[in-house]
């Protein structure tokens, strides 16, 4: 089973986290199921950038992003070459290390 390592984030996950997920699981859903309260303002419909993550390890093992995701990421705060929308990431068989950026495009965090 693939392992997901979440780097520490001051508000969402101060101590970081690490957990196993089923193959083909959705990254955003997996984060939420494991107590990582990542924002997802569009309810994971690929219409915003609030679930933006930076994949520090395992990026090359992910499916290529589609044009919609690429266009949305252009609006994300803290965009990096290894950025993805977690709602669009299907976890294959490779472990991932992800960082949740300090900010999102939302000025007020919503509790989902």
CORWO-V946456 format. One record per helix or strand of 2 or more residues. SS is the DSSP state (hx for helix, st for strand). FROM is the first residue (numbers start at 1). TO is the last residue. If there is no record, write none. Layout:
SS	FROM	TO
SS	FROM	TO
This chain:
st	2	6
st	17	21
hx	27	33
st	52	57
hx	59	61
hx	67	73
st	83	85
hx	86	88
st	96	100
